[in-house]
């Protein structure tokens, strides 16, 4: 039986940071994009219930509100705390599982 791994898409233009994040989340299937166009192409191949977590160096409260109002599921500022971000990922996957179970019950 094959293990079902959860998928993460990371959009980061720094190739070194891409590698570090990919290594940090080795329990996931990690896909990296260097820009918006690459990310959109990868998203088009993914399931439609994709949730987006924005990570930005602009930690202003307004930036978080703008990202979430534009459709992001959550917001985290840099410097990235790998463990905190992984907690966000796990919480998102848990919520997605609950949403799927709820849809089945309806």
C-alpha positions in Angstrom: 0.0 0.0 0.0 1.4 3.4 -0.9 1.5 6.2 1.6 -0.7 9.3 0.8 1.5 12.4 1.3 0.1 15.8 1.6 1.2 18.3 -1.0 2.8 21.7 -0.4 3.4 24.4 -3.0 6.1 26.8 -2.1 6.6 30.0 -4.1 10.0 31.4 -3.4 12.5 33.1 -5.8 15.6 32.2 -3.7 16.7 28.7 -4.9 18.7 28.1 -1.7 15.7 28.8 0.5 13.5 26.6 -1.8 16.0 23.7 -1.0 16.0 24.5 2.7 12.2 24.5 2.9 11.9 21.4 0.8 14.3 19.6 3.2 12.5 21.0 6.2 9.2 19.5 5.1 10.4 16.2 3.9 7.2 14.5 5.2 5.2 16.3 2.5 5.3 16.3 -1.3 6.8 19.7 -1.8 6.6 21.5 -5.1 8.5 24.8 -5.6 7.8 27.7 -8.0 10.1 30.7 -8.4 7.3 33.1 -9.5 3.6 33.6 -9.8 3.3 32.1 -13.3 5.0 28.9 -12.3 2.8 28.7 -9.2 -0.4 29.2 -11.2 0.7 26.4 -13.6 1.3 24.0 -10.7 -2.0 25.0 -9.1 -3.9 24.3 -12.2 -2.7 20.7 -12.0 -3.7 20.4 -8.3 -7.0 19.8 -6.6 -9.5 22.7 -6.6 -9.6 23.0 -2.8 -6.1 24.4 -2.5 -5.5 26.5 0.5 -2.9 29.3 0.4 -0.7 30.4 3.2 1.2 33.7 2.5 4.6 34.1 4.0 6.0 37.6 3.6 8.7 39.9 5.0 6.1 42.6 5.2 4.7 41.7 8.6 2.3 44.6 8.7 -1.2 43.9 9.9 -2.5 45.5 6.7 -0.6 43.0 4.6 -2.1 40.0 6.4 -5.6 41.4 6.1 -5.0 42.1 2.4 -3.7 38.6 1.7 -6.6 36.9 3.6 -9.2 39.2 2.0 -7.7 38.2 -1.4 -8.3 34.5 -0.6 -5.3 33.3 1.4 -6.1 30.8 4.2 -3.5 32.2 6.6 -0.5 34.6 6.8 2.9 34.2 8.4 5.7 36.7 8.4 9.4 36.1 7.9 11.8 35.2 9.2 10.1 31.9 8.9 9.8 29.7 12.0 9.9 26.2 10.4 8.0 24.6 13.3 5.3 27.3 13.4 4.8 27.1 9.6 4.6 23.3 9.8 1.9 23.7 12.5 0.0 26.0 10.1 0.3 23.3 7.4 -1.0 20.6 9.7 -3.9 22.7 10.9 -4.8 23.5 7.3 -4.8 19.8 6.3 -6.9 18.9 9.3 -9.5 21.6 8.4 -9.5 20.3 4.8 -10.1 16.8 6.1 -13.0 18.0 8.3 -14.5 19.9 5.3 -14.3 16.8 3.1 -16.0 14.7 5.8 -18.7 17.4 6.2 -19.3 17.4 2.5 -19.8 13.6 2.5 -22.2 13.8 5.4 -24.3 16.4 3.5 
